[in-house]
Amino acid sequence: MSHELFGVELPPTIWQQIKKVEPILKSIVPQVYQQLFATVRTSDKFMGRTFYHIQVRERLNHKILYIQSFIYWLVKGKKELVGK
């Protein structure tokens, strides 16, 4: 993406590392392009963005923390709406 979007030439050592995770990148790159260039309507994209943010977390514990904070936000927001 850095090469296609910005014309950045990456060193061979970086390309070798990219090749190791290429299957993961092939599933994520279209989503990144979608996030960057698609017209965003919040109601249509909300869960898609949430899944995207979970997927791009590198470590499992970071994914779990993101999900935990998302659930907390959902529950807290509903409680605040009920209280008003």
C-alpha positions as CSV (number, residue, x, y, z in Angstrom):
1,M,0.0,0.0,0.0
2,S,2.8,2.4,0.8
3,H,4.2,1.8,-2.6
4,E,0.9,2.1,-4.5
5,L,-0.4,5.1,-2.6
6,F,2.7,7.1,-1.9
7,G,5.4,5.7,-4.2
8,V,7.5,4.6,-1.2
9,E,10.2,2.1,-2.1
10,L,10.7,-0.4,0.7
11,P,14.0,-2.1,1.5
12,P,14.3,-5.8,0.6
13,T,14.4,-6.8,4.2
14,I,11.0,-5.2,4.7
15,W,9.6,-7.0,1.6
16,Q,10.8,-10.3,3.0
17,Q,8.9,-9.6,6.2
18,I,5.8,-8.6,4.2
19,K,5.9,-11.9,2.3
20,K,5.7,-13.8,5.5
21,V,2.3,-12.2,6.4
22,E,1.0,-11.8,2.8
23,P,-2.2,-14.0,3.3
24,I,-3.2,-11.8,6.2
25,L,-2.5,-8.6,4.2
26,K,-4.5,-9.8,1.3
27,S,-7.6,-10.0,3.5
28,I,-6.9,-6.6,5.3
29,V,-5.7,-4.4,2.4
30,P,-9.1,-4.2,0.6
31,Q,-10.7,-3.2,3.9
32,V,-8.1,-0.5,4.5
33,Y,-8.7,0.9,1.0
34,Q,-12.5,0.9,1.7
35,Q,-11.9,2.8,5.0
36,L,-9.7,5.3,3.2
37,F,-11.7,6.0,0.1
38,A,-15.3,4.9,0.5
39,T,-18.1,7.3,1.3
40,V,-18.9,6.6,4.9
41,R,-22.4,6.5,6.3
42,T,-22.1,5.8,10.0
43,S,-25.2,3.7,10.2
44,D,-24.1,1.4,7.4
45,K,-20.5,1.1,8.4
46,F,-20.6,0.9,12.2
47,M,-20.2,-2.9,12.7
48,G,-17.9,-3.2,9.6
49,R,-15.5,-0.6,11.1
50,T,-15.7,-2.4,14.5
51,F,-14.7,-5.7,12.9
52,Y,-12.0,-4.0,10.9
53,H,-10.5,-2.5,14.1
54,I,-10.6,-5.8,15.8
55,Q,-9.0,-7.6,12.8
56,V,-6.1,-5.1,12.4
57,R,-5.0,-5.6,16.1
58,E,-1.8,-7.6,15.9
59,R,-1.9,-9.5,19.2
60,L,-4.8,-11.5,20.7
61,N,-4.8,-9.6,23.9
62,H,-5.1,-6.3,22.1
63,K,-8.1,-7.7,20.2
64,I,-9.7,-8.9,23.5
65,L,-9.1,-5.5,25.1
66,Y,-10.7,-3.7,22.1
67,I,-13.8,-6.0,22.2
68,Q,-14.0,-5.5,26.0
69,S,-13.9,-1.7,25.6
70,F,-16.4,-1.9,22.8
71,I,-18.9,-3.9,24.9
72,Y,-18.3,-1.6,27.9
73,W,-19.1,1.4,25.6
74,L,-22.3,-0.3,24.3
75,V,-23.5,-1.2,27.8
76,K,-22.6,2.2,29.3
77,G,-24.3,4.1,26.4
78,K,-27.5,2.1,26.8
79,K,-27.6,2.8,30.6
80,E,-27.1,6.5,29.9
81,L,-29.9,6.5,27.4
82,V,-32.3,4.7,29.8
83,G,-31.4,7.0,32.6
84,K,-32.4,10.1,30.6
